[in-house]
Each structure stands twice: as structure tokens, then as C-alpha cells.
Amino acid sequence: MLQKNRIAVFFCLVGVGLAAHPRYSGAEPPGSGSAAPVAHAPAERSAGETTWDDPSWGRAIVFRTSGGRREYVGSVDRPTVPTIARKLTPEQPGGAISTGAGVGEYEIWFLGNGRTAVAGFSPARRQIRLPGDLGLRSAAVPEVQELAEVIRTARPSTPASAALLPAGATVGYPRRALGPTLDLRQLCDRSSVILVGNVAGILRQAHSPINSSARDQHTVYVVVVEEYLKYPKDGTPLSLVKIRTSGGPLPWTEQGTRGVGFWQDDSPMLAVGSRYCLFLRSPLEDDFLNRNRKRGYIQGYYSDSNGVVSTGPVGALDEYYASEPRQGKVLLAQGFARPAEHRGAQRDRWQFLREPQIVEVPEAQALAAIRAAVSAPPPDRRR
């Protein structure tokens, strides 16, 4: 019965979206339609935009390892590693990422669309460990040069103003009268992962669906994990995660109208270089019929002015999304927990219906409340 209710609600929401707006992308949360992807006329590409089939590694994250500990060094946008690129065998999307390469002095994570690979590197001993290697081995000169350059150019991200979007960017889906509909316990239960982390950089900015010219857009961030407050169900705490949110700065063309940039009013974007407490879900948890697993990506929808609906990818299976668009993103700054800011606009001072609160309070108080909610026994449903 619950399954049928979910499906009924889903189709009702899709119908309302298509009636109120000429298009619906399903970018957040992920869609689960069954239609085959339909090719779109390629949009004119702009700086920072990536395509779904881009074979390059979009970002490298560098850690220094010592005594079993991992220290974040910085990241590199679009690293150039032609010699070892073909040897960086991606892990399965959504699966556990081996950290065995960390026996070297550096651990370098390479990230792409639906792909993640890790390499260990000891510059002093000129040794390397790539996926499939049983241990450190002597590295060829080109391998040493490429990885040394990645380490040399890695820089930690500095805090930027929230969601750098162009002035006049289109606002999508006017704010709904959601109100404070959740308490902390409900938000924790809805989230498959809760973590504290720093936004290291942007992996992808693309239209929704990808490779279209649609107004709707999304941004995929790479977050370096500082602490898990709720671990993944498989028990594998990853050093970094990919997080997909609505919004982006790209030019778009739709139904004869042109614009630059898109953001969703009730879903704040993240600021590169800032710390957050994030309440996340995996798209695999919402893939009730395993359709996205079979496709290998999250499917979204595009409807033109004639009502013709086509489909395409909006995200990868290893990209988390906020379990609640507003309350699932808490900014941690200057010792306080605050609502995530959107485009530098006035702060969204939301509150839960019931105590405890986790915004506009000291960071330590907010994190302690979250830990208590996660560890609390399940409520007695018989009452």
C-alpha cells in the first residue's frame, strides 16, 4: 500500500509540475521514469560546462598521509595525467572506494562523471600505487612527473560568496509554502548519510538533462569529509563525496527564450571553500524498481512548448543529494550553525516545529543535538 501511495504521489507531482511549468527536469530529487533517453540538440557550450560523456577527470583531490592519518592538501581542476589516466580504473558507482593506496606519502583521488579512482604516490621514493596494484612499485618518469605536478598545483579552496551566479539569473519554482514541516529526528531518519565537510570544488555544471539546452541546471560539488555523524549503510566512510544540487550559471535556450543562470528558490546552493553539516540521501535508495541502476545514471525529463517529453541523464549513481532541500544544508562558520545562504540573499531563518534547533545556535550545540538524534532509539509506534 505504501509503495502504491508513493507512486500515486509521484505522478500527481509530475502532473502538477508540467501543468504549472512548461518543463520538468527531475534534477532534485532524482527521477525514476522508464523511457529511453532521447538525444537533444547540443547546446552551445560555455566555460565550466561539462558533457555527460566527458572522458576526462574533472577534479583531483590531494591528501597527505602519515601514520594512518589523512590531511587534506587541496584540489586541482581538470588535472592533466595522460600517462596514468588509462590505468585509473574507476570503482563501481555508489560502491566502496578502496583506500589501500594511502600507504604512500600522498593519496590522490580522481573524480569524473560517475567515476572515482585513487592513487598512492611517494615522491621521495619515486613509487606509485594504482588501482589493481598489490603494493607500491617503482614509477616511470612520466608517472612521477604527472603526479608531482598534481601535488604541486593543488590548492585548498578559499571561502567564496554563496553560489556565484550571474545577476538576473532565472528563479525556478517560486518558494512553496513548506514551512517548518520537519523536526530534527525526522530529518535524521530521512537521511542515509550525515556529515561535516568542506566544499573543495565543483566537479560538474550542466543542464538538466545533461547535454540539453534546458533552463534547469545542476551543480555537482566535491566535499572533503571531516566527520561522519551518521555513517553510510554499508559502513564504508569515504574520504570525500559528490553532492548534486539544483542551480548553475550556464546560458540556456528554451521555447524561444534565452537567459543566463538558473537557481531554485527553496534549494540553496553550496559555497566553495565553506564548511557545512549536510543531511544526504543516495539516489540508489529511491530507485525502487532498479531502473536507474540498469541505466547507469539518474534520468530526468524535458518537455517542450508542444508538450513533447524527452529524457536524459541528470546525475550519476554516486552523487548524493540533500534529503531536504533547505534544512538539509547547514552552514558552519565562526563557531555557529546557520541556514545555508542562497546567492547572498537575506538569510532564510527557518526553524523546526519542535526542539531542538540546529540553526542560529553554536556549532557544538547543533552537532551534539544531531548526534543525540542519530543515536536515539526508534520511537514506539504503538503509542
N, C-alpha and C positions, 0 to 999 in steps of 0.2 A: 504493500500500500504506500509506504514511504517513497519507494522508487517511482511509482506512478505519479505521486504528488509532485515530486521533483521535476519529472519530465513535463507535467502539465504546466507548472510554474514557468519552466524554461521557455516553452513555446509561447506562453502568454507574454513573457517579457520580450521575446523576439518580435512578436506581432506588434506590441506597443512601440518598440524602437523603430520598426520600419514604417509605422503609421506616422509617428511624430517627426522622424527624420528620414531623409531620402536614402540613408545608408546606415549600415551597422557593421562593425568590424569584429566584434567579439575579442578585442585585444586584452581586456582585463575584466573579469576572469577569462580563462581560455575557453574557446568554443569547442563543441563536440559534434558538429554536423558530420554527415556521411558522404556528401557529394565529393566527387573527384575534383582536384584542383583545376582551375581554368586559367589559361595564360592571359595576362593583361598586357596591354600595350606598354612597353617600357617607358618609364618616366625619365625626364631629363635629370641626371644625377648631379648632386651638389656636394660640396666639401663635407666630409664626415659621414656621408651616407654609405651604407654597405648593402650588398645584394645577398639574397639567401644562399646562393651557390658560390659565394666568395671563398676560394680555397685557402686564402692566407690566414695567418694567425693575427687576430685583431689586437691582442694585447698580451704582454708578458708581465708577470708579477714576480719580483725577486725577493727571496728571503735569505738571510744569513743564518747558518745553522751552527750551533755549538752546544756540546753536552746534551744533545737531545732536545734543545730548545730552538725555537724558530723566531727570528727577529725580522720584521718587515723592513725592507730597504727602499723599495719604490717600484714604479711600473714604467713600461715603455709602450708607447702606442705604435702598432704595426711594426713589430720587430723584424729585422732582416736576417734570416737564418737559412739561406738556400741549401747549405750542405747537410744540415741535420733535419730540415723540415720533413723530408720523406721518411725519416726514422722515428719521428714523433707520433707513434701510434696512439690515436685517441682512445680514451676509456669509453665504455658504454655510457650513453647519456643517462643521467639520473642514478648511475651506479656508484659504488665506492671507488674513490681515487686512491691508488697506492701512493704512499709517501715514503716508500723504501729508498727513493733516490736521495733522501735527506742525509745520507751518510757522508756526502761531500760537504765542502765548506759553504756552498751555495745551493739553493734549491730554486729552480726557475720554472714557473708554471706558465704554459702557453694556452691561450683561450681563443676559440673561434665559435662560429655558429654551431651549437650542439656538439662541440668537441672540446676536450680538455686533456692536456698531456703534461707530464712533469719530467724534468731532467735534473740530475745532480751534477755538480761541477766543482772541482778542486783546482783553482788556478795555480796554487803553489806546486802541486804535484802533477799538474797538467793531465788530470784524469777526469773521466766523464762517466756518467751512468744514464742511459736512455731506457725507455720502456722496452722490456724484453731482455735487458742485460741482467746477469745474475749478480754482478757487483761492479765496482769501479774498474775501468780499463783505461789504458793509455789512449789519449785523444789525438787525432790527427791535427795538423797545424790549422787547417780551415775551421775545424770544430772549436778549437781553443780560441781562435780569433773572433768567431761569431758570438760565442757565449761571453767572452770577455767584454765585447762591445755592448752587449745587452746589459751586463752588470754596470759598466762604466756610465751608460746613459740613463740608468734607472733613477727616477726621482720620486720622492713622496709627493702626493697631491696636496696642494695648499687649499685651505677653505675658500670656496668661491661663493658668490651670491647665488641664492637658491634658483635652480632651473634657469639657466641662461637662455632665455627665449627672446626673439625679436619683438620690438614694440609693435603692438597691433596684432599679435598672434591670435588666431581664431580660438574662441572659447567653445568647447564642446559640452553638450548635455548640461544645461543650466542647473545650478545647485538644486538637488532634490531635498525635500523636507524630511531628511532622515532623522535628525535629532539624535539625542544620546540613546541609541537603541541597545547598547551592549553594556554589560559590566565586565570587569577585568577577568573574572573566571570564564565567562563565555568566550571572550576574545582568546584566552589561552587555550581553551578546548578546541576552538576552531582552527588554531594554528598548528601546523605539523612541526615547525621549527621556530624558535625564538632566540635571537642572538643580539649581541652588541658588536658593532663593527664600524670600520672606517671605509668610506667610499673611495676606492683607489683610482677609478677612472671609468670611462664609458667604452663598452665593447661594441655596441651597435646602435645606430639611429636609423630608423627605417619607417616606411609607410606601413599601414595595416590594412590589407595584407601587404607583405613584403613584395617588392618588385612592381607594385602598382603606383598610381599617382594619387591615391586617395588622400583626403583631408586628414583622416585619423592617422596618428603616428604613435610610435612607441620608442622607448629608450631602454637599453639593457646596460645596467651598471655592474661593475665588479666590486664586491665588498670583501675586504680582508677581515676575517673573523677574529675578534678579540676575546670573546667569551660566549659560550652557549648557555642560555637559561633553560632551554628545552631542546634536547638532542633529537636528531633525525631518528625515525622509527627503526632504521637498520643499524643504529648505534654507531655510525661512522661520522665523526665530527670532521668535516672538511676544513681546510685552512682558508678557503675562500669560496664564495658563492656568487652566482649570477642572478640578478634580480631585474625583472621586466616591469616597467611602469608605463602608463599612458602618457603621451606628450612628446613633442620634439620640435626642432627648429627648421624643418625642411620645407622648401617650396612645394605647393600642391596645386593640382588642377582637377576640378570635379564639376561636371554638369555645366561646363562653360564658365565657371567661376575660378579665379586664381587667388592664391594667398600664400603667405609665408608663416609657418609655425602653427602648432596646434597644442592646446593643453586642456585637460579635463578639470573642471572647476572643483569637483569634490575628491580629487585624487592628486595630492601634492607630489611633485617630482622631488628627486633627491639632489643634494648639492655635493659635487665632487670635493673631497677633502674633509667633509664633515663626518661626525660620529652620530650613529643612530642606534636605537633599540628597535629592531624590526620583527614583526609578527608575520610569518610567512607560511605559504602553502606550496606544495609541489603540484604541478599540473597533472601528474600521474594519479594523484588522489581523486581528482574529479573526472578521470577518464573511465566512467562506469562500464562502458561497453568495449573498452580497449581499442577504440577506433584510432585515437591519436598514436598509441603505441604501434599499431600496424602501419600508419602513415610514416611515422618517424618524426613528426612535428605537430605543433598545435595549429589547428585550422581556424581561419576566420572567414568573414563574409564581406562581400562588397555588392551594393545594389545601386544601379544607375537610375537616371530620372525616369526610365521606362519600366522600372521595377524588375529588370533582369538581374538576378542574383548569381554571382560567380564567387569562387572560393580561392583561397591561397594561404600559405603559412603566415602566421603572426608571431610565432615563437618556437623555441626548441624545448625538448623534453627536460632539459637540465636547468631551465630558467624558472626560478621561484617567482611568485607574485605576492603582494601584500594580502593577507587573509581578510583585511578590511581596509578599503582604500584610504580612509582618513585616519582612523585610530590605530592602524597597523604600522604607522611610521612616526616614531617619537624622536625628536632631535635632542641630542645630549650636548650641551655647551655650557661652559663656565660654571660647571657644578650643578646645573639644573636640567630637568627634563621638561621639554616644551613641545607643543604641536609642531609638526613639520611645516615650514613656511613655503608658500607657493608663489613663485615669481616675485618675491619681495613684497607681496601684498600684506595687508593687515593680518596679524596672526589669528588663526582660527582657534578660538578659545573653547574647544569642545570639552565636555565632561561626561563621565559615566553617570548612569542613573543612580547607581549605588556605590558606596565607598568600598575599597579605597580608590583614590585617584592616582594617576601616574603622569600627569602633566601639570605644569606650574608648581612643582614640588622639587625638593633637592633630588639630584640623580640617585644618591644612595637610597633614599626613601622609596623612589619609584622601582628600582631594581629589586629591593628587598620585598616589596609587595608582589612583584611578578614571580619571584622565586617561591614565595609562600603560596600563591595561587596555583603554580605548576605542581607543587608537591602535595597540595591538599588532597584528601581522599575524594572520590567521586560522590556527588550528592545522592542522598537516599531518595530514589524516585517514588517510593511508596508513600511519602508524606504528601 
